[in-house]
Structures are given as structure tokens and as C-alpha cells.
């Protein structure tokens, strides 16, 4: 008898957005909103990936900067924020350079660390259907990191 091993889904629809010169793919099912909002300054003594707080209609969201803040500021600034719904009803916002577009994305095997600002497990290499390299935001890893920090 031959054992059948279920295949893991590696192709999915994602919002692909530019983030500090890189393309980041956010699984479409996790995208809860996109808006240009005012952000508070980064929180004092926070992790390098914490960019401040933005106010979406559904409430305030911690702003995540995957590659760290390019220019720390002490004043409010306008950012493109993508609300990301994590398992357990938690909503965070990802700071992006623009709104992006929906594309089909395939996961690639894990590689080296993509950012020194956020945990290595948050980003994994991927490729769009038209061959562009992207970094895929790993929603489960992000949620796991935040649960452990609480």
C-alpha cells in the first residue's frame, strides 16, 4: 500500500505592495483595509519594527515597519497603512510605499534572513506568477511572535 501525503498549498492570492524598495506579498485573506493615515511617532524603546500607531475606522492599530524605520521622527507623519487581520481578531497595520495590486504568489523554500528589523520567521521568499521575486508575510509567524511577547 502507498501512503498518500497531502500537498501543502503553495500558490495563493496576495496583495503585493512596495515596502522600502522591496516587494512584500500579504495573503489576500489577511488584508482588512488600506488607507493613507496619520501615524504617531515610533514608541520609545520599542522593537525596531514598531513604527507607531495608526487609527483605522475599526480602531487603533500598531504600525509594523518590516525593515525598520528609515527616518525616525518625533512628529506625526502620513503613511500608507495596510490593516492585517491576525488569527484571534487582532489587527495590525503594515507600513507600505503604496497600495499595490493583487497577484498570484508561490512560496519558495526558506532562505536567509530578509530583514534585521523583524523576526526572521515573518518573511519568506516567494515569486509572483509573472516571475517577480517577493517576500511573503507569514501571518501565522507574526501572530505567534506577538502571542509570545504578550
Residue pairs with C-beta under 8 A, 6 or more apart in sequence:
10 106
10 107
11 104
11 105
11 106
12 27
12 28
12 104
12 105
13 27
13 28
13 102
13 103
13 104
13 105
14 25
14 26
14 27
14 28
14 102
14 103
14 104
14 105
14 126
14 134
14 136
15 25
15 26
15 28
15 31
15 34
15 82
15 100
15 101
15 102
16 23
16 24
16 25
16 26
16 100
16 101
16 102
16 103
16 105
16 128
16 132
16 134
17 23
17 24
17 26
17 80
17 82
17 94
17 96
17 97
17 98
17 99
17 100
18 24
18 96
18 97
18 98
18 100
19 66
19 67
19 94
19 95
19 96
19 97
20 65
20 66
20 67
20 70
20 97
22 67
22 114
22 135
23 128
23 132
23 133
23 134
23 135
24 66
24 94
24 96
24 123
24 134
24 135
24 136
24 137
25 103
25 105
25 126
25 128
25 134
25 135
25 136
25 137
26 82
26 84
26 94
26 137
27 136
27 137
27 139
28 102
30 84
30 85
30 86
30 137
30 139
31 82
31 83
31 84
31 85
32 56
32 58
32 83
32 84
32 85
32 91
33 56
33 57
33 58
33 82
33 83
34 80
34 81
34 82
34 83
34 99
35 56
35 80
35 81
35 83
36 78
36 79
36 80
36 81
37 54
37 55
37 56
37 78
37 79
37 81
37 93
38 54
38 55
38 76
38 77
38 78
38 79
39 51
39 52
39 53
39 54
39 63
39 76
39 77
39 78
39 79
39 81
39 95
40 52
40 53
40 54
40 76
41 52
41 72
41 73
41 74
41 75
41 76
41 77
42 50
42 51
42 52
42 69
42 72
42 73
43 50
43 52
43 53
47 117
47 118
48 65
48 68
48 69
48 116
48 117
48 118
49 64
49 65
49 66
49 68
49 115
49 117
49 118
50 62
50 63
50 64
50 65
51 63
51 64
51 65
51 69
51 79
51 95
52 63
53 60
53 61
53 62
53 63
54 60
54 61
54 63
54 79
54 81
54 93
55 61
56 81
56 83
56 91
56 93
58 83
58 91
59 91
61 81
61 83
61 91
61 92
61 93
62 92
62 93
63 79
63 81
63 92
63 93
63 94
63 95
64 84
64 92
64 93
64 94
64 95
64 118
64 142
65 95
65 117
66 94
66 95
66 115
66 117
66 118
66 122
66 123
66 135
66 137
67 115
67 117
67 118
68 115
68 116
68 117
79 95
79 96
80 95
80 96
80 97
80 98
80 99
81 93
81 94
81 95
81 96
82 93
82 94
82 96
82 100
83 91
83 92
83 93
84 91
84 92
84 93
84 94
84 137
84 139
84 142
85 91
86 92
86 139
86 142
86 143
86 146
87 139
87 140
87 143
88 143
88 147
90 143
90 146
92 142
92 146
94 137
103 128
103 129
103 130
104 128
104 129
105 126
105 127
105 128
105 129
105 134
105 136
106 126
106 127
106 128
106 129
107 124
107 125
107 126
107 136
108 124
108 125
108 126
108 127
109 125
110 124
110 125
111 124
111 125
113 120
114 120
114 123
114 124
114 125
114 135
115 122
115 123
119 141
119 145
121 138
121 141
121 144
121 145
122 137
122 138
122 141
122 142
122 145
123 135
123 136
123 137
123 138
124 135
124 136
124 138
125 133
125 134
125 135
125 136
126 133
126 134
126 135
126 136
127 133
127 134
128 134
